[in-house]
Amino acid sequence: MPKLKTKSGAKKRFKITGTGKVKYTQSGKRHGMIKRSNKTIREHRGMTVLFKTDGDNIKKYFLPNG
């Protein structure tokens, strides 16, 4: 069997925590801030944890060595 490679797009977008959860940065913070409310900008700050089933799929298909 060949080695499984990590998808290079996924390694830029996701991080795996020590307990095995998948963290991601929220979208909507790159440009066009003037249209968004201050509440939205505040809520999209930092990283959040994916739902368990979504995180399991990310780890299985995109981050096999993560």
N, C-alpha and C positions, 0 to 999 in steps of 0.2 A: 504494500500500500504506500502511495506517496504521502508526504507530509501535508497536513492541511494548512493553508495560508489564511491569515487574518485579512479580511477585506480592509483595504487601506482607507476607504471612506468611513468605515465604522470605527476604526481606531482613533479617528479625529473627532468623532461625535459622541462616543460613549466611554464611560469609565466604569470599572467593576469595583464595588466596595469590598471591604474585608469579609463581610458576611455573605457576599455573592449577589447582592442586588446590583442593578444596572442604573447608573446615573446619567442624565443627559441635560444639556442646556436648553432652555425654552426658546421657542422661535419668536420672531417679531421684535428684535432688538437691534437690528443692523442699521436701518435707515427709516425715514418717515416718522420720526418721533413726534413731529408737530401734530399729526393727525390723531395720535393715541392719547388717551387720558393719562394723567399722572398715576392714577390707580393701576392701570394696566402696566405701565412702565415699572412701577414698584413691584407688582406681583410676578413679573417675569425676570426678576433679578436672581442671579445665582443658579444653582443646579437643583433638579428634582429627581425623584426616583420613579422609574417606570413601574407599571403594574407588573405583577409577578409573571403572568403568562407571556406578556410582551417581552419582558426581560429574558425569560427562558428561550424564546425564539431568537433573540439577538445573540445570546451566548452560544446557541447551538449552530446557527448558520453563519454568523458574521464574525464572532470572536471565539473560535474554537479553542484557542490557547490562553484565553483571558482568565 
